Amino acid sequence: MESLSFDNFISLILVFVSWLLIAFLLTAKTKNKTSNIILSLFLLVNAQDSSGLFASYFVYPHHPGWGMMINSTVDFKMPLLFLYIQSVVYSDFKFKKIHLFHLTAWILNTIVLFPRFYAVDFDEKWAFLSAIDFRETIEIRLSYIIVHIQILVYFVMSFMLIKKYKTLLLENYSNASLFNYKWLFQLVFLFAFIALVATIKNMFLFLHLEAFLHFTQLTVSLIALGFMCWFVLKAMHSPEIFRGINTNLQLVKELITKDKSSETSTYATNENDIEEIVELKKHMLKEEPYLDASLTIDDLSKQMDIPTKDLSILINHNLNQHFFDFVNGYRIRKAMEILQNPEKSDLTILEILYEVGFNSKSSFNTAFKKHTKLTPTQYRESVSNRIAS
């Protein structure tokens, strides 16, 4: 029996950690079971792609066709990652027939391998696998090209979706810190880095640079293991990482395009808009709806009896501010009033930020410094110094 190499040992640890996380995801209590199932499938495929031990040692020797099928599940990895992102971004995500499009790369690779591999008998399959240099076969080269094109396309799609998600949050919610889109970006960015190193490894594979190939294989395994450990710790620490948004939400630029599809592309501010802006500002000052930490643009539209779409265009386009920044501006001004009030000097910064509608110290400090160029503590000290002098 062959001794276990260091590479194989790392691969086994990676598989173990992956299965540990899969078990956690499938048993965790959550409303969004679909996301956890998709992520579990992604981790399963990723573990197989990273190690390949099961197929190599137990399947290929007896059933080479099934071994190739197992290895071809790499074509599902990027689609599963993208579907996972969709499922956590949109709270009402459901599988649709259009999602069958994500099978494209797998179907293409199956067609490429069918004539000289899947359609032949056991001996011819082994002859194909035992070619003098497996890497030189046209089918394998085409398969690698298809996979790498797919990787590039899906990463572009994923980052575009995350960017849209962030914009929708800023346009519709007053406390975007509730939605951990930064973690989602980190997830895709780290996986993109792993994919880049893996692509370099494959370049060494086809250039026959064996020493560099071995080094990058080990590097990919170690990075993937670190990635999985980080993933496990993150999931264990924050089992409910994401809060989704409704798929019906649209970007303001999309709303404007639809409204003006038969007219000019520029959405001009008219007299009615100016009147509504005045009423909006009166409402914000008098009723102080911004004190509600969970205020959304839909909540505000109901308070003012204005259609959500119209209010969104009014704030995000006509006022040239994200709803998030618009509301936080009022919160910061309220905080400044409290910090200037000698009668409330006993209030801590934490008490003030909760009172004005924030729900985290980091988001409050960031917003306050953006508006005043000072931290809340520095602002309070500057007020005290002015009074003392």
DRENDO-1510 file (C-alpha; in Angstrom, 1 decimal, always signed):
<recs>
REC; n; res; u; v; w
REC; 1; MET; +0.0; +0.0; +0.0 .
REC; 2; GLU; +1.3; +3.4; -1.0 .
REC; 3; SER; +2.3; +5.7; +1.9 .
REC; 4; LEU; +0.2; +8.8; +2.4 .
REC; 5; SER; +2.0; +11.9; +0.9 .
REC; 6; PHE; +1.9; +15.3; +2.5 .
REC; 7; ASP; -0.3; +16.5; -0.4 .
REC; 8; ASN; -2.8; +13.7; +0.2 .
REC; 9; PHE; -2.7; +14.4; +4.0 .
REC; 10; ILE; -3.7; +18.0; +3.4 .
REC; 11; SER; -6.4; +16.9; +1.0 .
REC; 12; LEU; -7.9; +14.6; +3.6 .
REC; 13; ILE; -8.0; +17.3; +6.2 .
REC; 14; LEU; -9.7; +19.6; +3.6 .
REC; 15; VAL; -12.3; +16.9; +3.0 .
REC; 16; PHE; -12.9; +16.4; +6.7 .
REC; 17; VAL; -13.3; +20.1; +7.4 .
REC; 18; SER; -15.7; +20.4; +4.4 .
REC; 19; TRP; -17.8; +17.6; +5.7 .
REC; 20; LEU; -17.8; +19.1; +9.1 .
REC; 21; LEU; -19.2; +22.3; +7.7 .
REC; 22; ILE; -21.7; +20.4; +5.5 .
REC; 23; ALA; -23.0; +18.6; +8.6 .
REC; 24; PHE; -23.3; +21.9; +10.4 .
REC; 25; LEU; -25.2; +23.6; +7.5 .
REC; 26; LEU; -27.6; +20.7; +7.1 .
REC; 27; THR; -28.5; +20.5; +10.8 .
REC; 28; ALA; -28.5; +24.3; +11.6 .
REC; 29; LYS; -31.9; +25.8; +12.4 .
REC; 30; THR; -32.6; +28.4; +9.8 .
REC; 31; LYS; -35.5; +29.7; +7.7 .
REC; 32; ASN; -33.4; +29.6; +4.6 .
REC; 33; LYS; -32.7; +25.9; +4.1 .
REC; 34; THR; -32.3; +26.3; +0.4 .
REC; 35; SER; -29.1; +28.4; +0.9 .
REC; 36; ASN; -27.6; +25.9; +3.2 .
REC; 37; ILE; -28.4; +23.0; +0.8 .
REC; 38; ILE; -26.8; +24.9; -2.1 .
REC; 39; LEU; -23.7; +25.8; -0.1 .
REC; 40; SER; -23.4; +22.1; +1.1 .
REC; 41; LEU; -23.4; +20.9; -2.5 .
REC; 42; PHE; -20.8; +23.6; -3.4 .
REC; 43; LEU; -18.6; +22.4; -0.5 .
REC; 44; LEU; -19.0; +18.8; -1.6 .
REC; 45; VAL; -18.0; +19.5; -5.2 .
REC; 46; ASN; -15.2; +21.8; -4.0 .
REC; 47; ALA; -13.8; +19.1; -1.7 .
REC; 48; GLN; -13.9; +16.6; -4.6 .
REC; 49; ASP; -12.1; +19.0; -6.9 .
REC; 50; SER; -9.5; +19.9; -4.3 .
REC; 51; SER; -8.6; +16.3; -3.5 .
REC; 52; GLY; -9.9; +13.8; -6.0 .
REC; 53; LEU; -8.8; +11.0; -3.8 .
REC; 54; PHE; -12.1; +9.1; -3.7 .
REC; 55; ALA; -12.4; +9.0; -7.5 .
REC; 56; SER; -8.7; +8.2; -8.1 .
REC; 57; TYR; -8.4; +5.4; -5.6 .
REC; 58; PHE; -11.9; +3.8; -5.5 .
REC; 59; VAL; -13.8; +4.7; -8.7 .
REC; 60; TYR; -11.4; +5.0; -11.7 .
REC; 61; PRO; -9.8; +1.6; -11.3 .
REC; 62; HIS; -13.1; -0.2; -11.7 .
REC; 63; HIS; -15.4; +2.3; -13.3 .
REC; 64; PRO; -13.4; +4.9; -15.3 .
REC; 65; GLY; -16.6; +6.4; -16.8 .
REC; 66; TRP; -18.1; +7.1; -13.4 .
REC; 67; GLY; -14.7; +8.4; -12.3 .
REC; 68; MET; -14.7; +11.0; -15.1 .
REC; 69; MET; -18.3; +11.9; -14.2 .
REC; 70; ILE; -17.3; +12.5; -10.6 .
REC; 71; ASN; -14.4; +14.7; -11.7 .
REC; 72; SER; -16.6; +16.6; -14.1 .
REC; 73; THR; -18.7; +17.8; -11.2 .
REC; 74; VAL; -16.1; +20.7; -11.1 .
REC; 75; ASP; -18.4; +22.2; -13.8 .
REC; 76; PHE; -21.0; +22.6; -11.1 .
REC; 77; LYS; -18.8; +24.5; -8.7 .
REC; 78; MET; -19.1; +28.1; -10.0 .
REC; 79; PRO; -22.8; +27.8; -10.8 .
REC; 80; LEU; -23.5; +26.5; -7.3 .
REC; 81; LEU; -21.5; +29.4; -5.8 .
REC; 82; PHE; -23.5; +31.9; -7.9 .
REC; 83; LEU; -26.8; +30.3; -7.0 .
REC; 84; TYR; -25.8; +30.4; -3.3 .
REC; 85; ILE; -25.1; +34.1; -3.6 .
REC; 86; GLN; -28.5; +34.6; -5.2 .
REC; 87; SER; -30.2; +32.6; -2.5 .
REC; 88; VAL; -28.7; +34.7; +0.3 .
REC; 89; VAL; -29.1; +38.0; -1.4 .
REC; 90; TYR; -32.8; +37.4; -2.3 .
REC; 91; SER; -34.9; +36.2; +0.6 .
REC; 92; ASP; -37.6; +34.9; -1.8 .
REC; 93; PHE; -35.1; +32.9; -4.0 .
REC; 94; LYS; -36.6; +29.8; -5.7 .
REC; 95; PHE; -35.3; +27.4; -8.3 .
REC; 96; LYS; -36.6; +28.1; -11.8 .
REC; 97; LYS; -36.3; +26.4; -15.2 .
REC; 98; ILE; -33.9; +29.2; -16.4 .
REC; 99; HIS; -31.4; +27.9; -13.8 .
REC; 100; LEU; -30.9; +24.8; -16.1 .
REC; 101; PHE; -28.7; +27.2; -18.1 .
REC; 102; HIS; -26.1; +26.7; -15.4 .
REC; 103; LEU; -25.5; +23.2; -16.8 .
REC; 104; THR; -24.0; +24.6; -20.0 .
REC; 105; ALA; -20.3; +23.9; -19.2 .
REC; 106; TRP; -21.1; +20.4; -17.9 .
REC; 107; ILE; -23.1; +19.6; -21.1 .
REC; 108; LEU; -20.3; +21.0; -23.3 .
REC; 109; ASN; -17.6; +19.0; -21.6 .
REC; 110; THR; -19.7; +15.8; -21.7 .
REC; 111; ILE; -20.2; +16.3; -25.5 .
REC; 112; VAL; -16.4; +16.8; -25.9 .
REC; 113; LEU; -15.6; +13.6; -24.0 .
REC; 114; PHE; -18.4; +11.5; -25.4 .
REC; 115; PRO; -17.0; +10.1; -28.7 .
REC; 116; ARG; -13.6; +8.9; -27.5 .
REC; 117; PHE; -14.4; +8.2; -23.8 .
REC; 118; TYR; -18.0; +7.8; -22.6 .
REC; 119; ALA; -19.1; +6.0; -25.8 .
REC; 120; VAL; -16.4; +3.3; -25.8 .
REC; 121; ASP; -15.8; +0.2; -23.7 .
REC; 122; PHE; -13.7; -0.3; -20.5 .
REC; 123; ASP; -10.4; -1.1; -22.3 .
REC; 124; GLU; -10.7; +1.9; -24.7 .
REC; 125; LYS; -11.5; +4.2; -21.7 .
REC; 126; TRP; -8.3; +3.0; -20.0 .
REC; 127; ALA; -6.3; +3.5; -23.2 .
REC; 128; PHE; -7.6; +7.1; -23.3 .
REC; 129; LEU; -6.6; +7.7; -19.7 .
REC; 130; SER; -3.2; +5.9; -20.1 .
REC; 131; ALA; -2.2; +7.9; -23.1 .
REC; 132; ILE; +1.5; +8.8; -23.2 .
REC; 133; ASP; +0.6; +12.3; -22.0 .
REC; 134; PHE; -3.0; +12.7; -20.9 .
REC; 135; ARG; -2.6; +16.5; -21.1 .
REC; 136; GLU; -2.0; +16.4; -24.8 .
REC; 137; THR; -5.4; +15.0; -25.8 .
REC; 138; ILE; -7.6; +17.6; -27.5 .
REC; 139; GLU; -10.5; +16.7; -25.3 .
REC; 140; ILE; -8.7; +17.5; -22.1 .
REC; 141; ARG; -7.4; +20.8; -23.5 .
REC; 142; LEU; -10.9; +21.8; -24.6 .
REC; 143; SER; -12.3; +20.8; -21.1 .
REC; 144; TYR; -9.8; +23.0; -19.3 .
REC; 145; ILE; -10.6; +25.9; -21.7 .
REC; 146; ILE; -14.3; +25.6; -21.1 .
REC; 147; VAL; -13.8; +25.4; -17.3 .
REC; 148; HIS; -11.6; +28.5; -17.2 .
REC; 149; ILE; -14.0; +30.5; -19.4 .
REC; 150; GLN; -16.8; +29.5; -17.1 .
REC; 151; ILE; -14.8; +30.6; -14.0 .
REC; 152; LEU; -14.2; +34.0; -15.5 .
REC; 153; VAL; -17.8; +34.5; -16.5 .
REC; 154; TYR; -19.2; +33.5; -13.1 .
REC; 155; PHE; -16.8; +35.6; -11.1 .
REC; 156; VAL; -17.8; +38.7; -13.2 .
REC; 157; MET; -21.5; +37.8; -12.6 .
REC; 158; SER; -21.0; +37.2; -8.9 .
REC; 159; PHE; -19.2; +40.6; -8.3 .
REC; 160; MET; -21.8; +42.4; -10.4 .
REC; 161; LEU; -24.6; +40.8; -8.3 .
REC; 162; ILE; -22.8; +41.8; -5.0 .
REC; 163; LYS; -22.4; +45.4; -6.3 .
REC; 164; LYS; -26.1; +45.5; -7.2 .
REC; 165; TYR; -27.0; +44.1; -3.7 .
REC; 166; LYS; -25.0; +46.8; -2.0 .
REC; 167; THR; -26.6; +49.6; -4.0 .
REC; 168; LEU; -30.1; +48.2; -3.4 .
REC; 169; LEU; -29.4; +48.1; +0.3 .
REC; 170; LEU; -28.2; +51.7; +0.3 .
REC; 171; GLU; -31.2; +52.9; -1.7 .
REC; 172; ASN; -33.8; +51.1; +0.4 .
REC; 173; TYR; -32.6; +50.6; +4.0 .
REC; 174; SER; -31.4; +53.1; +6.6 .
REC; 175; ASN; -29.2; +50.7; +8.4 .
REC; 176; ALA; -27.2; +48.8; +5.9 .
REC; 177; SER; -25.0; +47.4; +8.7 .
REC; 178; LEU; -27.8; +44.9; +9.3 .
REC; 179; PHE; -26.8; +43.3; +6.0 .
REC; 180; ASN; -23.4; +41.8; +5.9 .
REC; 181; TYR; -22.6; +42.2; +2.2 .
REC; 182; LYS; -19.0; +42.9; +3.1 .
REC; 183; TRP; -18.7; +39.3; +4.2 .
REC; 184; LEU; -20.2; +38.1; +1.0 .
REC; 185; PHE; -17.7; +40.1; -1.0 .
REC; 186; GLN; -14.9; +38.6; +1.1 .
REC; 187; LEU; -16.2; +35.1; +0.4 .
REC; 188; VAL; -16.1; +35.6; -3.4 .
REC; 189; PHE; -12.9; +37.5; -3.4 .
REC; 190; LEU; -11.0; +34.8; -1.4 .
REC; 191; PHE; -12.4; +32.1; -3.7 .
REC; 192; ALA; -11.4; +34.1; -6.7 .
REC; 193; PHE; -7.9; +34.3; -5.3 .
REC; 194; ILE; -7.9; +30.5; -4.9 .
REC; 195; ALA; -9.1; +30.1; -8.5 .
REC; 196; LEU; -6.4; +32.4; -9.8 .
REC; 197; VAL; -3.7; +30.3; -8.1 .
REC; 198; ALA; -5.3; +27.1; -9.4 .
REC; 199; THR; -5.3; +28.6; -12.9 .
REC; 200; ILE; -1.5; +29.3; -12.6 .
REC; 201; LYS; -1.1; +25.7; -11.5 .
REC; 202; ASN; -2.9; +24.5; -14.6 .
REC; 203; MET; -0.7; +26.6; -16.8 .
REC; 204; PHE; +2.3; +24.8; -15.2 .
REC; 205; LEU; +0.5; +21.5; -15.9 .
REC; 206; PHE; +0.3; +22.1; -19.6 .
REC; 207; LEU; +3.7; +23.7; -19.9 .
REC; 208; HIS; +5.2; +20.6; -18.3 .
REC; 209; LEU; +6.9; +22.6; -15.5 .
REC; 210; GLU; +6.7; +19.7; -13.0 .
REC; 211; ALA; +8.6; +21.4; -10.1 .
REC; 212; PHE; +6.4; +24.5; -10.3 .
REC; 213; LEU; +3.3; +22.4; -10.7 .
REC; 214; HIS; +4.0; +20.4; -7.5 .
REC; 215; PHE; +4.6; +23.7; -5.5 .
REC; 216; THR; +1.4; +25.3; -6.8 .
REC; 217; GLN; -0.6; +22.2; -6.1 .
REC; 218; LEU; +0.5; +22.2; -2.5 .
REC; 219; THR; -0.1; +26.0; -2.3 .
REC; 220; VAL; -3.6; +25.6; -3.6 .
REC; 221; SER; -4.3; +22.9; -1.1 .
REC; 222; LEU; -3.0; +24.9; +1.8 .
REC; 223; ILE; -4.9; +28.1; +0.8 .
REC; 224; ALA; -8.1; +26.0; +0.2 .
REC; 225; LEU; -7.7; +24.5; +3.7 .
REC; 226; GLY; -7.2; +27.9; +5.3 .
REC; 227; PHE; -10.2; +29.2; +3.4 .
REC; 228; MET; -12.3; +26.3; +4.6 .
REC; 229; CYS; -11.2; +26.7; +8.3 .
REC; 230; TRP; -12.0; +30.4; +8.0 .
REC; 231; PHE; -15.4; +29.5; +6.5 .
REC; 232; VAL; -16.2; +27.1; +9.3 .
REC; 233; LEU; -15.2; +29.5; +12.1 .
REC; 234; LYS; -17.3; +32.3; +10.4 .
REC; 235; ALA; -20.3; +30.0; +10.0 .
REC; 236; MET; -20.1; +28.7; +13.6 .
REC; 237; HIS; -19.7; +32.3; +15.0 .
REC; 238; SER; -22.5; +33.8; +12.8 .
REC; 239; PRO; -25.0; +31.1; +11.7 .
REC; 240; GLU; -27.3; +33.8; +10.3 .
REC; 241; ILE; -24.9; +35.8; +8.3 .
REC; 242; PHE; -27.2; +37.2; +5.7 .
REC; 243; ARG; -30.5; +38.9; +5.6 .
REC; 244; GLY; -32.0; +38.8; +2.1 .
REC; 245; ILE; -33.9; +41.4; +0.1 .
REC; 246; ASN; -37.0; +40.9; -2.0 .
REC; 247; THR; -36.3; +40.2; -5.7 .
REC; 248; ASN; -38.9; +42.8; -6.6 .
REC; 249; LEU; -36.6; +45.6; -5.5 .
REC; 250; GLN; -35.1; +47.5; -8.4 .
REC; 251; LEU; -32.2; +49.9; -8.7 .
REC; 252; VAL; -33.3; +53.6; -9.1 .
REC; 253; LYS; -31.6; +53.8; -12.5 .
REC; 254; GLU; -33.8; +50.9; -13.7 .
REC; 255; LEU; -36.9; +52.6; -12.4 .
REC; 256; ILE; -36.0; +55.8; -14.2 .
REC; 257; THR; -35.3; +53.9; -17.4 .
REC; 258; LYS; -38.7; +52.2; -17.3 .
REC; 259; ASP; -40.5; +55.5; -16.5 .
REC; 260; LYS; -38.8; +57.4; -19.3 .
REC; 261; SER; -38.4; +54.6; -21.9 .
REC; 262; SER; -40.6; +56.5; -24.3 .
REC; 263; GLU; -39.2; +59.9; -23.5 .
REC; 264; THR; -35.8; +61.4; -22.8 .
REC; 265; SER; -33.3; +59.4; -20.7 .
REC; 266; THR; -32.8; +62.2; -18.2 .
REC; 267; TYR; -35.3; +62.3; -15.3 .
REC; 268; ALA; -35.7; +66.0; -14.6 .
REC; 269; THR; -37.0; +67.4; -11.3 .
REC; 270; ASN; -40.3; +69.2; -11.8 .
REC; 271; GLU; -42.4; +71.5; -9.5 .
REC; 272; ASN; -44.3; +68.5; -8.0 .
REC; 273; ASP; -41.0; +66.9; -7.0 .
REC; 274; ILE; -39.8; +70.1; -5.4 .
REC; 275; GLU; -43.1; +70.3; -3.3 .
REC; 276; GLU; -42.7; +66.6; -2.3 .
REC; 277; ILE; -39.1; +67.3; -1.3 .
REC; 278; VAL; -40.2; +70.1; +0.9 .
REC; 279; GLU; -42.9; +67.9; +2.5 .
REC; 280; LEU; -40.4; +65.1; +2.9 .
REC; 281; LYS; -38.0; +67.3; +4.8 .
REC; 282; LYS; -40.8; +68.7; +7.0 .
REC; 283; HIS; -41.9; +65.1; +7.8 .
REC; 284; MET; -38.3; +64.1; +8.7 .
REC; 285; LEU; -37.9; +67.1; +11.1 .
REC; 286; LYS; -41.3; +66.9; +12.7 .
REC; 287; GLU; -42.0; +63.2; +13.0 .
REC; 288; GLU; -38.3; +62.1; +13.3 .
REC; 289; PRO; -38.9; +58.7; +11.6 .
REC; 290; TYR; -35.1; +58.2; +11.4 .
REC; 291; LEU; -35.1; +57.4; +15.1 .
REC; 292; ASP; -36.3; +53.9; +14.1 .
REC; 293; ALA; -33.1; +51.9; +13.5 .
REC; 294; SER; -34.9; +49.5; +11.1 .
REC; 295; LEU; -36.5; +52.3; +9.0 .
REC; 296; THR; -36.8; +51.4; +5.3 .
REC; 297; ILE; -37.9; +53.4; +2.3 .
REC; 298; ASP; -41.1; +51.3; +2.2 .
REC; 299; ASP; -41.9; +52.3; +5.8 .
REC; 300; LEU; -41.3; +56.0; +5.0 .
REC; 301; SER; -43.5; +55.8; +1.9 .
REC; 302; LYS; -46.4; +54.4; +3.9 .
REC; 303; GLN; -46.0; +57.2; +6.5 .
REC; 304; MET; -46.1; +59.9; +3.8 .
REC; 305; ASP; -48.6; +58.1; +1.5 .
REC; 306; ILE; -46.2; +58.2; -1.4 .
REC; 307; PRO; -45.6; +55.2; -3.7 .
REC; 308; THR; -42.3; +53.6; -2.8 .
REC; 309; LYS; -41.0; +53.8; -6.3 .
REC; 310; ASP; -41.7; +57.6; -6.5 .
REC; 311; LEU; -40.1; +58.2; -3.1 .
REC; 312; SER; -37.0; +56.1; -4.0 .
REC; 313; ILE; -36.5; +58.2; -7.2 .
REC; 314; LEU; -37.1; +61.4; -5.2 .
REC; 315; ILE; -34.4; +60.7; -2.7 .
REC; 316; ASN; -31.9; +58.5; -4.5 .
REC; 317; HIS; -32.1; +60.4; -7.8 .
REC; 318; ASN; -33.5; +63.9; -7.3 .
REC; 319; LEU; -31.7; +64.6; -4.0 .
REC; 320; ASN; -28.7; +62.7; -5.4 .
REC; 321; GLN; -28.3; +60.8; -2.1 .
REC; 322; HIS; -28.7; +57.1; -1.2 .
REC; 323; PHE; -31.6; +56.6; +1.2 .
REC; 324; PHE; -29.0; +55.3; +3.7 .
REC; 325; ASP; -27.1; +58.6; +3.6 .
REC; 326; PHE; -30.2; +60.7; +3.5 .
REC; 327; VAL; -31.5; +59.2; +6.8 .
REC; 328; ASN; -28.2; +59.0; +8.5 .
REC; 329; GLY; -27.7; +62.7; +7.8 .
REC; 330; TYR; -30.7; +63.4; +10.1 .
REC; 331; ARG; -29.4; +61.0; +12.7 .
REC; 332; ILE; -26.0; +62.7; +12.8 .
REC; 333; ARG; -27.6; +66.1; +13.1 .
REC; 334; LYS; -29.7; +64.8; +16.0 .
REC; 335; ALA; -26.6; +63.3; +17.6 .
REC; 336; MET; -24.8; +66.6; +17.2 .
REC; 337; GLU; -27.7; +68.4; +19.0 .
REC; 338; ILE; -27.4; +65.9; +21.9 .
REC; 339; LEU; -23.6; +66.3; +22.1 .
REC; 340; GLN; -24.0; +70.1; +22.2 .
REC; 341; ASN; -26.6; +69.9; +25.0 .
REC; 342; PRO; -24.9; +70.4; +28.4 .
REC; 343; GLU; -27.9; +68.8; +30.1 .
REC; 344; LYS; -27.1; +65.5; +28.3 .
REC; 345; SER; -23.4; +65.5; +28.9 .
REC; 346; ASP; -23.8; +62.4; +31.1 .
REC; 347; LEU; -25.0; +60.3; +28.1 .
REC; 348; THR; -22.3; +57.9; +26.7 .
REC; 349; ILE; -21.6; +57.8; +23.0 .
REC; 350; LEU; -23.2; +54.3; +22.9 .
REC; 351; GLU; -26.4; +55.6; +24.5 .
REC; 352; ILE; -26.5; +58.5; +22.0 .
REC; 353; LEU; -26.0; +56.3; +18.9 .
REC; 354; TYR; -28.9; +54.0; +19.9 .
REC; 355; GLU; -31.1; +57.0; +20.7 .
REC; 356; VAL; -30.7; +58.5; +17.3 .
REC; 357; GLY; -31.3; +55.3; +15.3 .
REC; 358; PHE; -27.9; +53.6; +14.8 .
REC; 359; ASN; -27.4; +50.0; +15.9 .
REC; 360; SER; -23.6; +49.7; +15.9 .
REC; 361; LYS; -20.7; +51.9; +17.1 .
REC; 362; SER; -18.6; +51.4; +14.0 .
REC; 363; SER; -21.4; +52.5; +11.6 .
REC; 364; PHE; -22.1; +55.5; +13.8 .
REC; 365; ASN; -18.5; +56.6; +14.0 .
REC; 366; THR; -18.1; +56.2; +10.3 .
REC; 367; ALA; -21.2; +58.2; +9.5 .
REC; 368; PHE; -20.4; +60.9; +12.0 .
REC; 369; LYS; -16.8; +61.4; +10.8 .
REC; 370; LYS; -18.1; +61.5; +7.2 .
REC; 371; HIS; -20.5; +64.4; +8.1 .
REC; 372; THR; -18.3; +66.3; +10.6 .
REC; 373; LYS; -14.7; +65.2; +9.9 .
REC; 374; LEU; -14.5; +64.4; +13.6 .
REC; 375; THR; -15.3; +61.4; +15.7 .
REC; 376; PRO; -18.2; +61.8; +18.2 .
REC; 377; THR; -15.7; +62.0; +21.1 .
REC; 378; GLN; -13.6; +64.7; +19.3 .
REC; 379; TYR; -16.8; +66.6; +18.5 .
REC; 380; ARG; -18.0; +66.6; +22.1 .
REC; 381; GLU; -14.5; +67.7; +23.3 .
REC; 382; SER; -14.5; +70.6; +20.7 .
REC; 383; VAL; -17.9; +71.7; +22.0 .
REC; 384; SER; -16.7; +71.6; +25.6 .
REC; 385; ASN; -13.6; +73.6; +24.7 .
REC; 386; ARG; -15.7; +76.3; +22.9 .
REC; 387; ILE; -18.0; +76.6; +26.0 .
REC; 388; ALA; -15.0; +76.8; +28.4 .
REC; 389; SER; -13.3; +79.5; +26.4 .
</recs>
